[in-house]
């Protein structure tokens, strides 16, 4: 509820409006519960006693109508916000007053949730960091998120909502930071013994300061290659901030496809080989169905061709 980015600001507004709408029912119900308990207490002999009363059209309209209207409004608000704040949806504005220019490219940051630390790769800048995230303000950011072992959750409350990080998968979060400063980021999904210390600092700065930070990181040297990643992937807690001035090509792709270790087969290659094998089997069966033998009747041959055509379409 203390947003520093436009997405988080919209989410805070959504939480506030939803809470106020629900309070329209909660507050009167609580107040009337207390009032009825007091007014119709055993010691109040002046309270009107009507044991045969069982229906009031006006009261029924209030009891059912008010909650129904609030549910309709909440449903409409939820439907609109779900699409507007979809983490995969590219941003259309910097903030409430500034639309995003069509040629304003987002900064891509690749995020890897590890045991128990965070790895951030900047593919366009060719650098990487551990437990430190730095981005310029008023620049759309596109996070590409995965995990090295178990499912996790990437969350910077001041920037945007949380999104899950899963091994072998690539999730996306679009966000923008509008205020410079240092903010907290952490894991929002329990992932083992070191979960409590799986935190990092998020620094928002001007574009000029960000460029200077990138240049300083590059000058610091060090390359994050596959061997270094394998060592970094081992479980550890309270890892200090690390910076790498260079990153091996396609490292993030190898992490997603579970083939960082030398000699391992990438998941996308396995799936492509399986798909090619299935296509070859289907093509062979179709060809066999088209070949007539002396013992085939015309009706049998026609049926085989029809079955092969249906199989190909499916």
Residue frames as qw, qx, qy, qz and C-alpha x, y, z in Angstrom:
[[0.000, 0.882, 0.472, 0.000, 0.00, 0.00, 0.00],
 [0.211, -0.828, 0.173, 0.490, 3.02, 2.26, -0.44],
 [0.807, 0.430, 0.327, 0.241, 3.52, 2.01, -4.22],
 [0.245, -0.650, 0.324, 0.643, 6.48, 3.37, -6.15],
 [0.114, -0.065, 0.766, 0.629, 5.35, 2.11, -9.56],
 [0.466, 0.040, -0.208, -0.859, 2.26, 2.59, -11.69],
 [0.603, -0.112, -0.749, -0.250, 1.18, -1.07, -11.58],
 [0.350, -0.212, -0.747, 0.523, 1.49, -1.23, -7.79],
 [0.156, 0.102, 0.202, -0.961, -0.42, 2.06, -7.57],
 [0.579, -0.050, -0.436, -0.687, -3.30, 0.63, -9.59],
 [0.580, -0.161, -0.796, 0.066, -3.29, -2.51, -7.44],
 [0.158, -0.155, -0.585, 0.780, -3.37, -0.42, -4.25],
 [0.375, 0.044, -0.057, -0.924, -6.31, 1.53, -5.66],
 [0.626, -0.092, -0.663, -0.402, -8.08, -1.75, -6.47],
 [0.434, -0.182, -0.787, 0.399, -7.56, -3.05, -2.92],
 [0.043, 0.125, 0.365, -0.922, -8.87, 0.22, -1.44],
 [0.507, 0.007, -0.266, -0.820, -12.01, 0.34, -3.61],
 [0.616, -0.118, -0.760, -0.170, -12.75, -3.37, -3.01],
 [0.306, -0.159, -0.722, 0.599, -12.37, -2.95, 0.74],
 [0.215, 0.105, 0.201, -0.950, -14.68, 0.10, 0.85],
 [0.582, -0.042, -0.488, -0.649, -17.32, -1.69, -1.21],
 [0.583, -0.171, -0.790, 0.080, -17.27, -4.68, 1.14],
 [0.149, -0.111, -0.569, 0.801, -17.41, -2.40, 4.18],
 [0.404, -0.126, -0.174, -0.889, -20.74, -1.09, 2.89],
 [0.771, -0.244, -0.497, -0.313, -22.16, -4.44, 3.99],
 [0.623, -0.046, -0.642, 0.444, -19.82, -5.38, 6.83],
 [0.057, 0.136, -0.383, 0.912, -20.20, -2.18, 8.88],
 [0.570, -0.232, -0.069, -0.785, -24.04, -2.10, 8.88],
 [0.810, -0.144, -0.552, -0.133, -24.24, -5.84, 9.64],
 [0.502, -0.004, -0.615, 0.608, -21.89, -5.55, 12.61],
 [0.136, -0.164, 0.247, -0.945, -23.68, -2.42, 13.88],
 [0.687, -0.207, -0.237, -0.656, -27.11, -4.01, 13.56],
 [0.726, -0.084, -0.671, 0.130, -25.89, -7.21, 15.26],
 [0.270, 0.001, -0.554, 0.787, -24.82, -5.19, 18.29],
 [0.349, -0.141, 0.034, -0.926, -28.03, -3.11, 18.18],
 [0.743, -0.191, -0.465, -0.442, -30.30, -6.16, 18.00],
 [0.619, -0.084, -0.693, 0.360, -28.42, -7.94, 20.80],
 [0.096, 0.000, -0.442, 0.892, -28.84, -4.87, 23.00],
 [0.443, -0.110, -0.098, -0.884, -32.39, -3.95, 22.05],
 [0.821, -0.142, -0.354, -0.425, -33.84, -7.44, 22.31],
 [0.217, 0.282, -0.826, 0.437, -31.94, -8.52, 25.39],
 [0.397, -0.389, -0.831, 0.042, -33.84, -10.49, 28.00],
 [0.232, -0.432, -0.507, 0.709, -34.02, -7.58, 30.43],
 [0.120, 0.110, -0.176, -0.971, -35.62, -5.13, 27.95],
 [0.245, 0.426, 0.844, -0.213, -39.34, -5.65, 28.51],
 [0.292, 0.679, 0.125, -0.662, -40.22, -2.65, 26.35],
 [0.011, 0.300, -0.743, -0.599, -38.99, -4.29, 23.11],
 [0.729, 0.213, -0.031, -0.650, -41.85, -5.21, 20.78],
 [0.370, -0.167, 0.913, 0.027, -42.40, -8.95, 20.62],
 [0.688, 0.388, -0.112, -0.603, -43.87, -10.25, 17.34],
 [0.499, -0.237, 0.831, 0.072, -43.48, -14.06, 17.21],
 [0.665, 0.475, 0.573, -0.053, -45.81, -14.37, 14.19],
 [0.295, 0.861, -0.211, -0.357, -43.84, -11.96, 11.95],
 [0.785, -0.095, 0.537, 0.293, -42.12, -13.84, 9.16],
 [0.550, 0.379, 0.457, 0.588, -41.90, -11.65, 6.03],
 [0.022, 0.842, 0.092, -0.531, -41.16, -8.11, 4.91],
 [0.710, 0.598, 0.247, 0.279, -40.82, -7.31, 1.22],
 [0.106, 0.959, -0.189, 0.180, -38.92, -4.10, 1.93],
 [0.538, -0.663, 0.520, 0.019, -36.50, -5.87, 4.27],
 [0.856, 0.108, 0.463, 0.203, -35.98, -8.73, 1.79],
 [0.544, 0.803, 0.068, 0.234, -35.14, -6.22, -0.94],
 [0.122, -0.901, 0.391, -0.144, -32.50, -4.62, 1.29],
 [0.729, -0.421, 0.539, 0.026, -31.08, -7.94, 2.53],
 [0.788, 0.196, 0.509, 0.286, -30.70, -9.41, -0.98],
 [0.458, 0.858, 0.167, 0.164, -30.50, -6.32, -3.18],
 [0.143, -0.937, 0.319, 0.030, -27.62, -4.49, -1.50],
 [0.605, -0.416, 0.635, 0.241, -25.19, -7.48, -1.43],
 [0.722, 0.426, 0.502, 0.212, -26.19, -8.40, -4.99],
 [0.319, 0.943, 0.012, 0.091, -25.39, -4.90, -6.28],
 [0.301, -0.813, 0.488, 0.096, -22.03, -4.91, -4.47],
 [0.729, -0.099, 0.641, 0.220, -21.17, -8.35, -5.89],
 [0.626, 0.684, 0.330, 0.177, -22.03, -7.11, -9.40],
 [0.097, 0.973, -0.205, 0.047, -19.82, -4.04, -8.98],
 [0.509, -0.605, 0.600, 0.121, -16.98, -6.12, -7.50],
 [0.783, 0.189, 0.560, 0.193, -17.29, -8.64, -10.33],
 [0.500, 0.840, 0.135, 0.164, -17.13, -5.91, -12.97],
 [0.142, -0.917, 0.374, -0.012, -14.19, -4.27, -11.21],
 [0.677, -0.365, 0.622, 0.145, -12.39, -7.61, -10.96],
 [0.765, 0.444, 0.426, 0.189, -12.99, -8.48, -14.62],
 [0.336, 0.928, -0.056, 0.149, -11.64, -5.12, -15.84],
 [0.294, -0.829, 0.476, -0.026, -8.65, -5.14, -13.49],
 [0.832, -0.140, 0.520, 0.134, -7.76, -8.74, -14.28],
 [0.713, 0.554, 0.279, 0.325, -7.27, -7.84, -17.93],
 [0.136, 0.961, -0.104, 0.218, -5.81, -4.38, -17.35],
 [0.328, -0.766, 0.538, -0.128, -3.24, -5.60, -14.79],
 [0.991, 0.123, 0.030, 0.049, -2.38, -8.87, -16.51],
 [0.500, -0.682, 0.385, 0.369, 1.37, -9.30, -15.81],
 [0.624, 0.108, 0.597, 0.492, 1.91, -10.56, -19.37],
 [0.324, 0.857, 0.378, 0.132, 0.28, -7.49, -20.90],
 [0.504, 0.202, -0.006, 0.840, 2.79, -4.89, -22.21],
 [0.136, -0.583, -0.387, 0.701, 2.47, -1.53, -20.49],
 [0.289, 0.707, 0.476, 0.435, 0.57, 1.30, -22.17],
 [0.092, -0.929, -0.016, -0.358, 1.62, 4.13, -19.86],
 [0.408, 0.348, -0.559, 0.632, 4.40, 5.35, -17.59],
 [0.019, -0.240, -0.699, 0.673, 1.94, 6.59, -15.00],
 [0.227, 0.657, 0.669, -0.262, -1.55, 8.01, -14.83],
 [0.180, 0.870, 0.055, -0.455, -0.58, 11.21, -16.65],
 [0.073, 0.662, -0.604, -0.438, 2.05, 9.94, -19.11],
 [0.937, 0.276, 0.100, -0.188, 1.31, 7.44, -21.91],
 [0.649, -0.356, 0.550, 0.386, 4.06, 5.17, -23.10],
 [0.341, 0.657, -0.394, -0.545, 5.58, 6.08, -26.46],
 [0.947, 0.261, 0.018, -0.189, 5.32, 3.40, -29.12],
 [0.685, 0.548, -0.408, 0.255, 9.09, 3.35, -29.67],
 [0.308, -0.678, 0.532, -0.404, 9.94, 3.13, -25.96],
 [0.728, 0.124, -0.674, -0.021, 11.52, -0.32, -25.64],
 [0.752, -0.627, 0.040, -0.200, 11.29, -2.13, -22.30],
 [0.016, 0.634, -0.751, 0.182, 14.34, -3.11, -20.30],
 [0.898, -0.053, -0.396, -0.185, 14.52, -6.92, -20.23],
 [0.205, -0.565, 0.712, -0.365, 15.67, -8.54, -16.99],
 [0.763, -0.004, -0.625, -0.162, 15.94, -12.31, -16.71],
 [0.455, -0.544, 0.470, -0.525, 15.25, -13.57, -13.18],
 [0.681, 0.057, -0.730, -0.005, 16.26, -16.95, -11.80],
 [0.645, -0.593, 0.226, -0.426, 14.99, -18.06, -8.38],
 [0.593, 0.317, -0.713, 0.197, 17.66, -20.26, -6.80],
 [0.779, -0.534, -0.325, 0.051, 18.26, -21.97, -3.45],
 [0.053, -0.808, -0.570, 0.140, 18.17, -19.46, -1.70],
 [0.218, -0.487, 0.157, 0.831, 19.12, -16.40, -3.68],
 [0.535, 0.761, 0.305, -0.206, 18.13, -14.41, -6.74],
 [0.492, -0.140, 0.478, 0.714, 20.05, -14.18, -9.99],
 [0.367, 0.827, 0.218, -0.366, 19.36, -11.25, -12.33],
 [0.558, 0.009, 0.524, 0.644, 20.66, -11.31, -15.91],
 [0.274, 0.775, 0.051, -0.567, 20.56, -8.22, -18.13],
 [0.770, 0.234, 0.499, 0.320, 20.82, -9.73, -21.65],
 [0.412, 0.863, 0.153, 0.249, 20.96, -6.40, -23.50],
 [0.154, -0.924, 0.333, -0.111, 23.63, -4.99, -21.18],
 [0.769, 0.330, -0.521, 0.168, 25.52, -8.30, -20.94],
 [0.012, 0.427, -0.663, 0.614, 25.83, -8.25, -17.13],
 [0.676, -0.389, -0.602, -0.169, 24.40, -10.17, -14.18],
 [0.150, -0.509, 0.502, -0.683, 23.97, -9.72, -10.45],
 [0.510, -0.273, -0.809, 0.103, 23.14, -11.85, -7.42],
 [0.344, -0.639, -0.584, 0.364, 20.72, -10.48, -4.80],
 [0.082, -0.522, -0.032, 0.848, 20.75, -7.00, -6.32],
 [0.379, 0.610, 0.624, 0.308, 18.33, -5.53, -8.85],
 [0.118, -0.511, 0.021, 0.851, 18.87, -2.12, -10.45],
 [0.351, 0.562, 0.634, 0.399, 16.63, -0.45, -13.05],
 [0.087, 0.082, 0.046, 0.992, 16.03, 3.11, -14.28],
 [0.247, 0.481, 0.593, -0.597, 12.84, 4.92, -13.31],
 [0.488, 0.620, 0.074, -0.610, 10.09, 5.71, -15.84],
 [0.296, 0.413, -0.764, -0.397, 11.29, 2.86, -18.05],
 [0.909, -0.054, -0.025, -0.413, 9.08, -0.18, -18.69],
 [0.154, -0.475, 0.864, -0.066, 10.65, -3.36, -17.38],
 [0.876, 0.085, -0.286, -0.379, 9.93, -6.83, -18.72],
 [0.395, -0.475, 0.763, -0.189, 10.92, -9.53, -16.26],
 [0.792, 0.172, -0.531, -0.247, 11.40, -13.03, -17.68],
 [0.456, -0.522, 0.570, -0.442, 11.24, -15.34, -14.69],
 [0.838, 0.058, -0.530, -0.112, 12.15, -18.97, -14.05],
 [0.642, -0.639, 0.372, -0.204, 13.53, -21.14, -11.23],
 [0.231, 0.553, -0.800, -0.036, 16.50, -23.46, -10.93],
 [0.095, 0.038, -0.978, 0.179, 14.92, -26.18, -8.75],
 [0.001, -0.500, -0.834, 0.234, 11.60, -25.71, -6.95],
 [0.025, 0.755, 0.456, 0.471, 8.67, -23.38, -7.54],
 [0.328, -0.304, -0.327, 0.833, 9.10, -19.92, -6.06],
 [0.114, 0.866, 0.474, 0.110, 7.49, -16.49, -6.25],
 [0.419, 0.149, 0.016, 0.895, 9.06, -13.18, -7.28],
 [0.192, -0.845, -0.494, -0.067, 7.65, -10.20, -5.38],
 [0.289, 0.038, -0.155, 0.944, 8.52, -6.50, -5.08],
 [0.002, -0.676, -0.690, 0.258, 5.48, -4.97, -3.33],
 [0.012, -0.691, -0.044, 0.721, 6.32, -1.36, -4.26],
 [0.005, 0.309, -0.630, -0.713, 6.65, -2.27, -7.96],
 [0.625, 0.040, -0.477, -0.617, 3.93, -4.81, -8.88],
 [0.874, -0.252, 0.182, -0.373, 2.20, -7.99, -7.79],
 [0.457, -0.423, 0.777, 0.095, 3.93, -11.30, -7.29],
 [0.805, 0.391, -0.273, -0.351, 4.36, -13.88, -10.02],
 [0.895, -0.289, 0.338, 0.015, 5.53, -17.46, -9.78],
 [0.221, 0.679, -0.677, -0.181, 8.91, -18.75, -10.86],
 [0.926, -0.040, 0.318, -0.197, 8.84, -22.39, -11.97],
 [0.360, -0.438, 0.726, 0.389, 11.63, -24.67, -13.20],
 [0.348, 0.174, 0.827, 0.407, 11.42, -25.46, -16.89],
 [0.167, 0.798, 0.564, 0.130, 9.00, -22.58, -17.47],
 [0.293, 0.077, 0.038, 0.952, 9.26, -18.90, -18.37],
 [0.049, -0.801, -0.583, 0.128, 6.80, -16.45, -16.81],
 [0.302, 0.425, 0.144, 0.841, 6.55, -12.73, -17.55],
 [0.229, -0.765, -0.453, 0.398, 5.96, -9.60, -15.47],
 [0.307, 0.554, 0.186, 0.751, 5.65, -6.13, -16.98],
 [0.392, -0.786, -0.359, 0.315, 6.10, -3.19, -14.61],
 [0.352, 0.654, -0.043, 0.669, 7.51, 0.32, -14.28],
 [0.509, -0.496, -0.397, 0.581, 9.11, 2.18, -11.38],
 [0.140, 0.854, 0.255, 0.431, 8.30, 5.88, -11.00],
 [0.357, -0.908, 0.151, -0.159, 10.15, 6.89, -7.85],
 [0.522, 0.490, -0.612, 0.334, 13.91, 6.59, -7.22],
 [0.560, -0.574, 0.408, -0.437, 14.88, 4.77, -4.06],
 [0.194, 0.267, -0.941, 0.073, 15.71, 1.41, -2.55],
 [0.769, -0.150, 0.002, -0.622, 12.96, -1.15, -2.12],
 [0.458, -0.281, 0.827, -0.165, 12.62, -4.67, -0.75],
 [0.728, 0.231, -0.467, -0.445, 12.20, -7.73, -2.91],
 [0.374, -0.322, 0.822, -0.283, 11.74, -11.25, -1.64],
 [0.256, -0.062, -0.923, -0.280, 10.37, -14.73, -2.19],
 [0.540, -0.134, 0.207, -0.805, 6.65, -15.00, -1.49],
 [0.917, 0.006, -0.254, -0.307, 6.45, -18.80, -1.74],
 [0.639, -0.576, 0.506, -0.058, 8.01, -21.17, 0.79],
 [0.771, 0.526, -0.355, -0.058, 10.88, -23.04, -0.86],
 [0.839, 0.043, -0.435, 0.324, 12.87, -24.68, 1.92],
 [0.645, -0.486, -0.327, 0.491, 15.19, -23.99, 4.83],
 [0.377, -0.169, 0.035, 0.910, 16.72, -20.76, 3.48],
 [0.086, 0.695, 0.594, 0.396, 13.42, -19.21, 2.41],
 [0.295, -0.870, -0.304, 0.255, 13.42, -16.56, 5.17],
 [0.361, -0.630, 0.246, 0.642, 16.69, -15.06, 3.92],
 [0.478, 0.312, 0.614, 0.545, 15.78, -15.13, 0.22],
 [0.055, 0.918, 0.281, -0.275, 15.68, -11.35, -0.06],
 [0.563, 0.189, 0.226, 0.772, 17.27, -8.68, -2.23],
 [0.035, -0.655, -0.167, 0.736, 17.42, -4.90, -2.57],
 [0.459, 0.615, 0.523, 0.372, 15.85, -3.20, -5.55],
 [0.251, -0.498, 0.007, 0.830, 17.45, 0.12, -6.53],
 [0.404, 0.770, 0.457, 0.187, 15.57, 2.56, -8.74],
 [0.354, -0.536, 0.124, 0.757, 17.65, 5.38, -10.24],
 [0.389, 0.758, -0.077, -0.519, 17.78, 7.82, -13.11],
 [0.884, 0.463, 0.043, 0.054, 18.71, 6.63, -16.59],
 [0.319, 0.797, -0.438, 0.268, 22.10, 8.35, -16.36],
 [0.429, -0.561, 0.638, -0.306, 22.86, 6.71, -13.01],
 [0.924, 0.068, 0.350, -0.140, 21.74, 3.34, -14.35],
 [0.741, 0.634, -0.171, 0.138, 24.06, 3.66, -17.35],
 [0.036, 0.750, -0.574, 0.327, 26.92, 4.55, -15.00],
 [0.706, -0.335, 0.557, -0.279, 26.12, 1.52, -12.83],
 [0.936, 0.325, 0.133, -0.026, 26.14, -0.76, -15.90],
 [0.508, 0.740, -0.364, 0.250, 29.51, 0.65, -16.99],
 [0.276, -0.650, 0.614, -0.353, 30.92, 0.17, -13.49],
 [0.871, -0.105, 0.431, -0.211, 29.66, -3.43, -13.37],
 [0.849, 0.517, -0.061, 0.089, 31.22, -4.18, -16.75],
 [0.256, 0.772, -0.482, 0.326, 34.50, -2.65, -15.64],
 [0.602, -0.536, 0.502, -0.312, 34.45, -4.80, -12.50],
 [0.290, 0.393, -0.855, -0.173, 35.05, -7.88, -14.65],
 [0.401, -0.014, 0.858, -0.320, 34.07, -11.46, -14.03],
 [0.464, 0.100, -0.591, -0.653, 32.07, -13.71, -16.34],
 [0.670, -0.025, 0.567, -0.479, 29.04, -15.77, -15.42],
 [0.422, 0.285, -0.758, -0.408, 29.55, -18.93, -17.43],
 [0.816, -0.188, -0.417, -0.354, 27.97, -22.34, -17.07],
 [0.640, 0.000, -0.637, 0.429, 30.57, -23.62, -14.61],
 [0.019, 0.146, -0.404, 0.903, 30.07, -20.57, -12.37],
 [0.611, -0.219, -0.146, -0.747, 26.32, -20.99, -12.60],
 [0.794, -0.131, -0.590, -0.055, 26.53, -24.65, -11.54],
 [0.427, -0.003, -0.596, 0.680, 28.51, -23.60, -8.49],
 [0.204, -0.145, 0.174, -0.952, 26.09, -20.75, -7.75],
 [0.652, -0.214, -0.455, -0.568, 23.11, -23.08, -8.08],
 [0.519, -0.114, -0.786, 0.316, 24.14, -25.09, -5.01],
 [0.424, -0.793, -0.404, -0.167, 21.96, -24.28, -1.96],
 [0.449, 0.020, -0.346, 0.823, 23.32, -21.45, 0.18],
 [0.215, -0.849, -0.481, 0.037, 21.92, -18.76, 2.47],
 [0.241, -0.907, -0.021, 0.344, 22.59, -15.05, 3.03],
 [0.711, 0.250, 0.275, 0.597, 24.62, -14.73, -0.17],
 [0.163, -0.620, 0.002, 0.767, 26.33, -11.34, -0.52],
 [0.526, 0.789, 0.073, -0.309, 25.74, -9.15, -3.57],
 [0.590, -0.184, 0.568, 0.543, 27.75, -10.28, -6.58],
 [0.453, 0.773, -0.025, -0.443, 28.21, -8.63, -9.96],
 [0.708, 0.032, 0.569, 0.417, 29.37, -10.12, -13.24],
 [0.066, 0.622, -0.238, -0.743, 30.68, -7.94, -16.05],
 [0.407, 0.284, -0.658, -0.566, 29.81, -10.52, -18.71],
 [0.734, 0.026, 0.543, -0.407, 27.39, -13.42, -19.16],
 [0.261, -0.096, 0.879, 0.387, 27.74, -16.50, -21.35],
 [0.413, 0.097, -0.396, -0.815, 25.43, -16.44, -24.36],
 [0.689, -0.147, -0.533, -0.469, 22.07, -18.21, -24.07],
 [0.130, 0.130, -0.845, 0.503, 22.62, -19.05, -20.40],
 [0.479, 0.066, 0.399, -0.779, 19.02, -18.19, -19.47],
 [0.760, 0.221, -0.350, -0.502, 17.71, -20.38, -22.30],
 [0.514, 0.206, -0.821, 0.142, 19.82, -23.26, -21.01],
 [0.138, -0.077, 0.703, -0.693, 18.47, -22.71, -17.49],
 [0.668, 0.131, 0.103, -0.725, 14.87, -22.89, -18.71],
 [0.825, 0.269, -0.399, -0.296, 15.55, -26.02, -20.75],
 [0.822, -0.472, 0.303, -0.102, 17.39, -27.71, -17.88],
 [0.913, 0.278, 0.025, 0.296, 20.61, -28.24, -19.81],
 [0.063, -0.944, 0.315, -0.074, 23.22, -26.00, -18.18],
 [0.677, -0.456, 0.566, 0.116, 25.30, -29.00, -17.18],
 [0.238, 0.549, -0.662, -0.450, 27.67, -30.06, -20.00],
 [0.071, 0.091, -0.979, -0.170, 26.48, -33.11, -21.90],
 [0.306, 0.386, 0.741, -0.456, 22.83, -32.79, -20.88],
 [0.123, 0.374, 0.699, 0.597, 20.06, -32.65, -23.47],
 [0.176, 0.035, 0.148, -0.973, 17.89, -29.57, -23.55],
 [0.391, 0.368, 0.742, -0.401, 14.17, -30.01, -22.95],
 [0.495, 0.641, -0.012, -0.586, 13.25, -28.11, -26.13],
 [0.249, 0.455, -0.782, -0.346, 15.45, -30.43, -28.18],
 [0.171, 0.055, 0.970, -0.161, 13.82, -33.48, -26.60],
 [0.453, 0.526, 0.499, -0.518, 10.33, -32.13, -27.32],
 [0.423, 0.631, -0.343, -0.552, 11.28, -31.27, -30.91],
 [0.107, 0.292, -0.932, -0.185, 12.68, -34.78, -31.44],
 [0.299, 0.254, 0.863, -0.319, 9.52, -36.34, -29.98],
 [0.483, 0.615, 0.197, -0.591, 7.32, -34.21, -32.24],
 [0.340, 0.553, -0.610, -0.454, 9.38, -35.13, -35.31],
 [0.055, -0.112, 0.992, 0.000, 9.18, -38.83, -34.41],
 [0.400, 0.419, 0.689, -0.435, 5.40, -38.70, -34.02],
 [0.471, 0.651, -0.116, -0.584, 5.04, -36.90, -37.34],
 [0.199, 0.426, -0.827, -0.307, 7.19, -39.56, -39.01],
 [0.214, 0.109, 0.953, -0.182, 5.08, -42.37, -37.52],
 [0.465, 0.566, 0.420, -0.535, 1.87, -40.69, -38.66],
 [0.392, 0.634, -0.409, -0.527, 3.27, -40.15, -42.17],
 [0.030, 0.258, -0.954, -0.152, 4.36, -43.80, -42.37],
 [0.335, 0.308, 0.835, -0.310, 0.92, -45.06, -41.33],
 [0.472, 0.653, 0.120, -0.580, -0.72, -42.77, -43.87],
 [0.283, 0.542, -0.666, -0.427, 1.56, -44.05, -46.62],
 [0.107, -0.053, 0.993, -0.022, 0.90, -47.66, -45.66],
 [0.426, 0.459, 0.621, -0.472, -2.84, -46.99, -45.75],
 [0.448, 0.664, -0.162, -0.576, -2.54, -45.64, -49.28],
 [0.122, 0.393, -0.862, -0.295, -0.79, -48.79, -50.60],
 [0.858, 0.064, 0.039, -0.508, -3.17, -51.39, -51.97],
 [0.253, -0.311, 0.913, 0.074, -2.50, -55.12, -51.86],
 [0.320, -0.015, -0.793, -0.518, -4.08, -57.85, -54.04],
 [0.233, -0.360, -0.887, 0.173, -6.23, -59.00, -51.13],
 [0.071, 0.329, 0.334, -0.881, -7.69, -55.53, -50.46],
 [0.233, 0.652, 0.699, 0.176, -11.18, -54.82, -51.65],
 [0.157, 0.550, 0.187, 0.799, -12.17, -51.43, -52.93],
 [0.478, -0.777, -0.236, -0.334, -14.26, -50.72, -49.81],
 [0.786, -0.476, -0.121, 0.375, -11.43, -51.69, -47.43],
 [0.548, 0.151, 0.083, 0.819, -8.93, -49.49, -49.26],
 [0.071, -0.673, -0.236, -0.697, -11.34, -46.56, -49.21],
 [0.645, -0.726, -0.221, -0.090, -11.95, -47.03, -45.47],
 [0.765, -0.255, -0.068, 0.587, -8.21, -47.13, -44.73],
 [0.334, 0.372, 0.132, 0.856, -7.63, -43.90, -46.60],
 [0.330, -0.747, -0.255, -0.517, -10.49, -42.19, -44.72],
 [0.758, -0.603, -0.179, 0.174, -9.13, -43.32, -41.36],
 [0.668, -0.038, 0.009, 0.743, -5.65, -42.10, -42.25],
 [0.107, 0.563, 0.194, 0.796, -7.04, -38.71, -43.32],
 [0.531, -0.761, -0.235, -0.288, -9.00, -38.36, -40.05],
 [0.800, -0.410, -0.121, 0.422, -5.90, -39.28, -38.01],
 [0.506, 0.226, 0.070, 0.830, -3.83, -36.68, -39.85],
 [0.148, -0.702, -0.211, -0.664, -6.41, -33.95, -39.15],
 [0.693, -0.693, -0.196, -0.037, -6.53, -34.85, -35.44]]
